[in-house]
Amino acid sequence: MKDPFLAILPRIDVHGETSDTVIYLVSDFINDNLIMGNKKLVIIHGIGEGILKKAINSYFKKDKRVCKIYGDIFNQGITIIELK
């Protein structure tokens, strides 16, 4: 079962990026969506070895623009970020 509301959320796919690059890409994506007024975003990082997921979670948990960060129980390859 998939969450139908995830399909309409803004998303960025960071497959194949390095853990350093992904921080800049996601940060710019957050800035763009704050300007547009979006409060919930989907980051598609894939499952793999979990390197991108760990980088995203560790960096953006400290980000003042982020209210909440969590995964999807139906898809381990994405992270959902809620903005303030």
Secondary structure, DSSP 4 states (H G I P E B T S, - for coil): ---GGGGGS-EEE-TT--HHHHHHHHHHHHHHHHHHT--EEEEE--STTSHHHHHHHHHHTS-TTEEEEEEETTEEEEEEEEE-
